[in-house]
Amino acid sequence: PIWSAFGVFSYKDTTSPFGFIVDINDPFFTESPYSPIFPSSGPYYGFDISHNYLIGPGLNPLIIDNRQRITLAEKSVGSGIIRFSGLATPWFIDNNNNGRWGPEPQIANLLYRIVYFDIFNPTAVCQDFTVALDATGNATITAADIDNGSSDNESVASLSLDTTTFTCVDLGENTVTLTVTDTSGNESTCSATVTVVDNIDPTAVGLNITVQLDATGNAMITTGDIDNGSSDNCSIVNQTLDISSFTCADLGTNAVLYTVEDSSGNQDGVTVTVTVVDNIAPTVVTQDIMVNLDGMGMATIDPADIDNGSTDNCAIDTYSLNINSFDCDDVGPNTVILIVVDVNGNSSEATAVVTVVNPIPTSAPVSGGDQSECALSPI
């Protein structure tokens, strides 16, 4: 209750059942020593006992005692003139707060304390609100964040929200309800949109790695090779590398930018070092050859004479032979080794047969009158 005053209930009906209603124009209000305190303007409320409810302008019915006595007001009775007449027998409360039926039906002016009940709901006014998640992926709001000037004809007792905490799953727009309660327990609600945002960048953590070129001279890496525990207050949804493929041209150290992005578009990047190496030896292919001694009984060969299409995943740097010169002592088949080294120092070798031939018989004259330095050898 908001305020109360002494008043007079004047008998209204002449037939049973009957009702009492406050008569603010009764002379008792100006004559009573109890100094009644009514507000300067209405509405004023009374009790319609015939229908068992509290009556007044814009007031929803409130059920009262079925014995036709007023139970919503305080049972406080003062002295005054009580007159009885009429057809109905009233139930009233005496000065000892004892209820009883009156004698004969009469008109009754009963001094009674009436109570004014605040039946008007507050006015709830909401505003939309944006809240940012913290580093743990959580956010909290209060009713004051949503309230935009809610009011009441008396006073607001409390403000409450149906939802006050938010997490990453609530990113975007969320509807919340603000409940405004006044000191009489009347309530009103309004709805607002709470937009949950994430403005915190993820943390990119990268790892320096070494990558091996394959047999084709290529190497690929993925973000999984580089990620070393990147994190976000919500979740990382995208990871990228500015360079993910390497060739022989990238041998050595390479700076690679690793970038992570969360579901709100926040990004963070870190530069890592990718060292490209080639550990694959060349593939050596040889061929057998035949070589003739010259008039001096000598013959020489080059690696190109033995090589038959050796390859490397990057490039070959050098070719060499363990034996590249022959004389009369080498007439016949000789095993030689072709050694191939690539640009990264990897080497391989393979053998070939060099058959040395003396094409000039020792008994045959040679140009200039010389004879072969070697003994006659079968071909």
C-alpha positions in Angstrom: 0.0 0.0 0.0 1.1 3.5 -0.8 -1.2 5.7 1.4 -4.1 5.3 3.8 -6.8 7.4 5.4 -9.9 7.3 7.6 -13.1 7.3 5.6 -16.8 6.6 5.7 -18.5 3.7 4.2 -22.1 4.7 3.3 -24.7 2.1 2.9 -25.7 2.1 -0.8 -28.2 -0.6 -1.6 -31.7 -1.0 -0.1 -32.0 -4.7 -0.9 -29.9 -7.6 0.0 -27.1 -8.1 -0.8 -25.7 -4.7 -0.2 -22.4 -2.8 -0.7 -20.3 -0.2 0.9 -18.4 2.4 -1.0 -16.3 5.3 0.1 -18.2 8.6 0.0 -15.6 11.3 0.0 -18.4 14.0 0.0 -19.8 12.8 3.3 -19.8 15.6 5.9 -17.9 13.3 8.2 -14.7 14.1 6.4 -14.9 17.7 7.4 -16.4 17.0 10.8 -14.3 14.0 11.9 -11.5 14.6 14.5 -9.5 11.9 12.7 -8.1 14.3 10.1 -8.7 12.0 7.0 -5.8 12.2 4.5 -7.0 11.7 1.0 -4.9 12.7 -2.0 -5.8 15.9 -3.7 -7.1 14.0 -6.7 -8.5 10.5 -7.3 -8.9 7.8 -8.1 -10.7 6.7 -5.0 -11.5 3.1 -4.3 -14.2 1.3 -2.4 -15.4 -2.2 -1.7 -18.4 -3.6 -3.5 -19.5 -6.3 -1.0 -22.4 -7.5 -3.1 -20.0 -8.7 -5.7 -17.1 -9.5 -3.4 -14.5 -7.3 -5.0 -12.7 -4.0 -4.7 -14.1 -1.4 -7.1 -12.6 1.8 -8.6 -11.7 3.4 -11.8 -9.6 1.1 -14.0 -9.3 -1.4 -11.2 -9.3 -5.2 -11.8 -11.6 -7.0 -9.3 -9.9 -8.3 -6.1 -11.9 -11.0 -4.3 -12.7 -10.3 -0.6 -14.2 -12.3 2.2 -17.4 -14.2 1.3 -19.0 -13.1 4.6 -19.3 -9.7 3.1 -16.8 -8.0 5.3 -13.8 -6.0 4.1 -10.6 -8.0 4.5 -8.3 -6.0 2.1 -8.3 -3.0 4.4 -7.0 -2.9 7.9 -9.5 -3.7 10.6 -9.2 -0.3 12.4 -12.4 1.2 13.8 -12.8 4.6 15.4 -15.7 6.1 17.2 -18.4 8.0 15.4 -22.1 8.1 14.6 -23.4 4.8 13.2 -26.9 4.8 11.8 -28.8 1.7 10.6 -31.8 1.5 8.3 -32.7 -0.3 5.1 -33.5 -3.8 4.1 -30.1 -5.5 4.3 -28.4 -6.7 7.4 -24.8 -5.6 7.4 -21.7 -7.3 8.7 -19.4 -4.8 10.4 -16.5 -4.7 12.8 -16.8 -3.1 16.2 -14.2 -1.2 18.2 -12.6 -4.5 19.4 -12.1 -5.8 15.9 -14.9 -8.3 16.3 -17.1 -9.0 13.4 -20.8 -9.4 13.9 -24.1 -9.1 12.1 -26.0 -5.9 12.7 -29.5 -5.8 14.1 -32.2 -4.6 11.7 -31.4 -3.6 8.2 -30.4 0.1 8.3 -28.4 2.7 6.5 -24.9 2.6 8.1 -22.2 5.1 8.1 -19.2 3.1 9.5 -16.0 4.9 10.3 -13.3 2.7 8.8 -9.6 2.9 7.8 -9.3 2.4 4.1 -6.1 1.6 2.3 -5.1 2.8 -1.1 -3.5 0.0 -3.2 -1.1 0.9 -6.1 -2.5 -1.1 -9.0 -0.7 0.6 -11.8 2.2 -1.2 -13.5 5.5 0.6 -13.9 6.6 1.8 -17.4 9.4 -0.3 -18.6 11.7 1.4 -21.1 14.6 -0.6 -22.7 17.6 0.3 -24.8 19.7 -2.0 -27.0 23.2 -2.7 -25.8 26.4 -3.9 -27.2 28.8 -5.9 -25.0 32.3 -7.2 -25.8 33.6 -10.6 -24.7 36.6 -10.6 -22.5 39.8 -12.6 -22.8 38.1 -15.6 -21.4 35.3 -15.5 -23.9 32.7 -14.2 -21.4 30.7 -11.0 -20.9 28.2 -9.8 -18.2 25.6 -7.1 -18.3 23.4 -5.6 -15.6 19.8 -4.4 -15.7 21.1 -0.8 -15.6 22.8 -1.4 -19.0 19.4 -2.1 -20.6 17.2 0.3 -18.6 16.5 3.5 -20.4 14.5 5.5 -17.9 11.8 3.1 -16.6 9.5 4.8 -14.2 6.5 4.2 -11.8 3.8 6.4 -10.4 5.3 5.8 -7.0 8.8 4.3 -7.2 10.7 1.5 -8.9 11.8 -1.2 -6.4 13.9 -3.4 -8.6 15.2 -4.1 -12.2 16.0 -7.6 -13.4 17.1 -9.3 -16.6 16.3 -12.8 -17.7 19.8 -13.1 -19.2 22.9 -11.4 -17.9 25.8 -13.6 -19.0 27.1 -14.3 -22.5 29.7 -16.5 -24.1 31.2 -17.1 -27.6 28.1 -19.1 -28.5 26.1 -15.9 -28.1 28.0 -13.8 -30.6 25.6 -11.6 -32.5 22.2 -10.4 -31.5 20.4 -11.7 -28.4 17.0 -10.8 -27.1 16.8 -10.1 -23.3 13.8 -9.1 -21.2 13.9 -6.4 -18.6 11.5 -6.7 -15.7 10.6 -3.6 -13.7 9.0 -4.1 -10.3 7.5 -1.3 -8.2 7.2 -1.1 -4.4 3.7 -2.6 -4.6 4.9 -5.7 -6.6 3.4 -4.5 -9.9 5.6 -5.5 -12.9 6.2 -4.5 -16.4 8.6 -5.9 -19.0 10.3 -4.8 -22.2 12.7 -6.4 -24.6 16.0 -5.2 -25.9 18.7 -6.6 -28.2 22.1 -7.3 -26.7 24.7 -7.5 -29.4 27.7 -9.6 -28.3 30.9 -8.8 -30.0 34.5 -10.2 -29.9 37.2 -7.5 -30.4 40.1 -9.5 -29.0 42.7 -10.7 -31.5 43.8 -14.3 -31.4 47.4 -15.1 -30.5 49.5 -16.6 -33.3 52.3 -18.9 -32.2 54.6 -20.3 -34.9 57.3 -22.8 -35.2 60.5 -22.6 -37.2 60.9 -25.8 -39.4 63.1 -27.5 -41.9 61.5 -28.9 -45.0 63.0 -31.5 -47.4 62.7 -31.2 -51.2 61.3 -34.4 -52.8 62.6 -36.2 -55.8 60.9 -33.6 -58.1 62.6 -30.7 -56.3 59.5 -29.5 -54.6 58.2 -29.3 -51.0 54.9 -28.3 -49.5 54.0 -27.2 -46.0 50.7 -26.6 -44.2 49.6 -24.5 -41.3 49.6 -27.6 -39.1 53.4 -27.7 -39.7 53.8 -24.2 -38.4 51.2 -23.8 -35.7 52.7 -24.1 -32.2 49.7 -23.6 -30.0 47.9 -20.6 -31.3 44.9 -19.6 -29.3 41.8 -17.3 -29.1 39.3 -16.3 -26.5 36.6 -18.0 -28.7 38.0 -20.1 -31.5 40.3 -19.9 -34.5 38.4 -20.6 -37.7 41.1 -19.8 -40.3 44.8 -20.2 -40.7 46.9 -19.2 -43.7 50.5 -19.1 -44.9 51.8 -16.5 -47.4 54.2 -19.2 -48.8 53.4 -22.9 -48.7 55.3 -24.3 -51.6 59.1 -24.4 -52.2 61.5 -25.4 -55.0 65.2 -25.7 -55.5 65.2 -21.9 -55.9 64.2 -21.6 -52.3 67.1 -23.6 -50.8 68.2 -22.1 -47.5 66.1 -19.9 -45.1 62.8 -18.4 -46.1 60.6 -16.0 -44.0 57.0 -17.2 -44.0 54.0 -15.2 -42.5 51.6 -17.4 -40.5 48.2 -15.7 -39.9 45.3 -16.9 -37.7 41.8 -15.5 -37.7 38.9 -16.0 -35.3 35.1 -16.2 -36.1 34.8 -12.4 -35.6 37.4 -11.6 -38.2 40.1 -10.6 -35.7 43.6 -11.6 -36.8 47.1 -12.1 -35.6 50.3 -13.0 -37.5 53.8 -14.2 -36.8 56.8 -14.7 -39.1 58.6 -18.0 -38.9 61.7 -19.4 -40.7 61.3 -22.3 -43.1 64.7 -23.8 -44.0 64.6 -25.7 -47.3 67.1 -28.5 -47.8 68.0 -31.0 -50.4 69.3 -34.3 -49.2 68.5 -36.4 -52.3 71.6 -37.6 -54.2 71.7 -37.5 -58.0 70.8 -40.5 -60.0 73.9 -41.6 -62.0 73.4 -43.4 -65.3 76.5 -44.7 -67.2 77.3 -46.4 -70.4 80.2 -48.7 -71.4 82.5 -47.4 -74.1 85.5 -48.5 -76.2 88.6 -46.4 -76.6 91.6 -46.7 -78.9 95.1 -46.1 -77.9 96.9 -43.5 -80.0 100.3 -43.8 -81.6 101.9 -43.1 -78.3 100.0 -45.9 -76.7 97.8 -43.5 -74.7 94.0 -42.8 -74.5 92.0 -40.4 -72.3 88.2 -40.1 -71.6 85.9 -37.5 -70.1 83.0 -38.0 -67.7 80.7 -37.0 -70.5 81.9 -40.1 -72.4 80.6 -42.3 -69.6 77.5 -40.3 -68.5 74.4 -41.5 -70.1 71.8 -39.1 -68.7 72.4 -38.7 -65.0 69.9 -36.5 -63.2 69.2 -34.7 -60.0 66.1 -33.2 -58.3 67.8 -29.8 -58.4 70.9 -29.6 -60.5 74.2 -31.4 -61.0 77.3 -29.5 -60.1 80.2 -31.7 -61.1 81.0 -35.0 -62.9 84.2 -36.8 -62.3 85.9 -40.2 -63.1 88.2 -42.2 -60.9 90.2 -43.1 -64.0 90.3 -41.0 -67.2 93.6 -42.0 -68.9 94.8 -45.4 -70.2 98.0 -46.9 -71.8 99.2 -50.1 -73.1 98.9 -51.8 -69.8 95.2 -51.1 -69.8 94.4 -52.8 -73.1 91.2 -54.7 -72.6 88.3 -54.0 -70.3 88.7 -51.5 -67.4 86.1 -50.6 -64.8 85.8 -46.9 -64.1 83.6 -45.0 -61.7 81.5 -41.9 -62.6 81.0 -39.6 -59.6 78.2 -37.1 -59.8 77.8 -34.3 -57.2 74.7 -32.0 -57.2 74.7 -28.3 -56.2 73.8 -29.1 -52.6 76.8 -31.5 -52.2 74.9 -34.7 -52.5 76.8 -37.3 -54.6 76.3 -40.6 -56.2 78.4 -42.9 -58.3 78.1 -45.7 -60.8 80.5 -47.9 -62.7 81.1 -48.5 -66.4 83.4 -50.6 -68.5 86.0 -48.9 -70.7 87.5 -51.3 -73.2 91.0 -50.1 -74.3 92.0 -51.2 -77.8 95.4 -51.0 -79.5 94.5 -50.6 -83.1 98.1 -50.6 -84.5 99.9 -54.0 -84.7 103.5 -53.8 -83.4 104.8 -55.1 -86.8 102.9 -52.6 -88.9 104.6 -49.3 -89.8 103.0 -46.2 -88.6 102.8 -42.7 -90.0 106.3 -41.1 -89.9 107.9 -44.5 -89.8 107.0 -45.0 -86.1 105.7 -48.3 -84.8 103.2 -48.9 -82.0 104.5 -48.6 -78.5 102.4 -51.5 -77.4 102.8 -55.2 -78.1 100.3 -56.7 -80.5 97.1 -57.2 -78.6 94.0 -59.0 -79.8 91.0 -56.9 -80.5 
